[in-house]
């Protein structure tokens, strides 16, 4: 877990999500909540019109945020499929195939597995456990489609140096939300 998390709910409830993992599931991650991979796969998208890679939920291959990564260690150790991916150096092949040059370490690793449809390796952690506060790409046409995350929020992730809740100010977004709701009524 990244250091820039603020929890509102007992982390034990997050841990309980391991009960939802299947025998083949080794990673639990929330989707990225900005069009990071729409930009990251720009060349591939240009050369493959109609691809869903980088598109927003619910139908896009959005990509995962690695800020909160649940790893099922015993499933990792016994996964023959995962070992084959690593032994065959498939990640390098995926990067070439998708014209992708990553900059986000393990997060890009997860995304390349996802674009190759290794769905059985993943459990999608509900966005409420990794509500990302990054506001990059706000001018993107479909920005809000990436951001759709119903309340209650269990944990905020201050990625991109975003404003974070603190012990002294645990609800810094309430005033902004109220102000936005007032403006929408006008």
HELIX and SHEET records of a PDB file:
HELIX    1   1 UNK A   11  UNK A   15  1                                   5    
HELIX    2   2 UNK A   16  UNK A   20  5                                   5    
HELIX    3   3 UNK A   36  UNK A   40  1                                   5    
HELIX    4   4 UNK A   42  UNK A   47  1                                   6    
HELIX    5   5 UNK A   73  UNK A   78  1                                   6    
HELIX    6   6 UNK A   80  UNK A   87  1                                   8    
HELIX    7   7 UNK A   90  UNK A   97  1                                   8    
HELIX    8   8 UNK A  106  UNK A  115  1                                  10    
HELIX    9   9 UNK A  119  UNK A  121  5                                   3    
HELIX   10  10 UNK A  127  UNK A  129  5                                   3    
HELIX   11  11 UNK A  143  UNK A  147  1                                   5    
HELIX   12  12 UNK A  159  UNK A  161  5                                   3    
HELIX   13  13 UNK A  174  UNK A  185  1                                  12    
SHEET    1   A 3 UNK A   5  UNK A   7  0                                        
SHEET    2   A 3 UNK A 155  UNK A 157 -1                                        
SHEET    3   A 3 UNK A 131  UNK A 132  1                                        
SHEET    1   B 3 UNK A  64  UNK A  71  0                                        
SHEET    2   B 3 UNK A  27  UNK A  31 -1                                        
SHEET    3   B 3 UNK A 122  UNK A 124  1                                        
END                                                                             
